[in-house]
Amino acid sequence: MVNFSHLNIFIGTGVATINELSKDIPFDALGFLLSAEFIRQQIPDSHVFLLIADQHAWLANKLSENGAKKIADRQEKIFSRLILKLKISNWHIFKASELFPQAEPDSYENLETRDVFHFFQNHNSGIKVGWKFADKNGLHQTDEAHFDQSLNFDIKSIFTKPGVTLDLSKSFESPYICTNPSKRVLLSKNENVDAKLRSGLISETQHQAVQNQLKRITILFEQVIGPLPAKTPVAKKVQLIIDKIFHS
C-alpha cells in the first residue's frame, strides 16, 4: 500500500556499474524518468526528487572520483535541459556528493538505503521508481529489486524495464548507464538514430528488441508529454524527441 502521508516520488540514477564508469547517457534514461513523471501526473501536487548517485562510484566501487563527477555533471545538465524543454514541473535534482559531502566509504547498499531514507524522511517521498531485470534463474543481482526488498520503512517500489542494447554480449543494461556508446541509442544532441540502428552486425531478434524498447518509450512520451506525428516510424519519432530536447 502507498503511504498517503508520503506521496512524492523518489528516483535515482547511478553513474557506474560495479567495475566501470558510464561513458554516455542512453535514450532509455528518458523512459526511466518519464515513468516517474507519469506517476507524478496521477498524484495532485506531488513532486519528483531525482538523486544522481555519483559518490557511490568511488565510495563503494572504488572507481575514479573525477570520472564519476564528469558523468554526473553530464547527467545533471541533460536531465535539467530535458525537464525544461519538455515543460515538466515539480522536479528537483540533487547529487549525492553535494547532499552528503562528509560521506565515507561504505557498501553500495548502505549508501542507497541512506539516500532513500533521506528523501522519505525529509521530502515525503513514499514512492520509489527503480528498474529490475531477473536473470534466467529468476535472480535479481544487478538491479534495484534485490535492494528494495531490504528497505524497512514504508515506501512503495515501482519497477520499470532495463535498458536494451545493440550489443549481443550484453543485451540488457541499466536504463541510465551506457558502457558502450556505439551499441546504445543515446540521449545526445549529435545522435543519428536511424544510422545507429543500421550500424554494425546484429541479429534480427536483438534489433527488434531495441525497436520494441524505443516504441515503448515513444508511447510513454505521448502519454506524458504530448502526441508525435501519426504514421511515423519509431526511429523518426525518437529523433524528433531528441531534436525537441536539444535543438528546439
LINHUMO-V176971 format. One record per helix or strand of 2 or more residues. SS is the DSSP state (A for helix, B for strand). FROM is the first residue (numbers start at 1). LEN is the number of residues. If there is no record, write none. Layout:
<<SS:FROM:LEN> <SS:FROM:LEN>>
This chain:
<<B:8:7> <A:28:15> <B:48:6> <A:56:4> <A:65:21> <B:91:5> <A:96:4> <A:108:16> <B:125:7> <A:145:4> <B:156:5> <B:163:2> <B:172:2> <A:181:3> <A:193:6> <A:204:21> <A:234:14>>
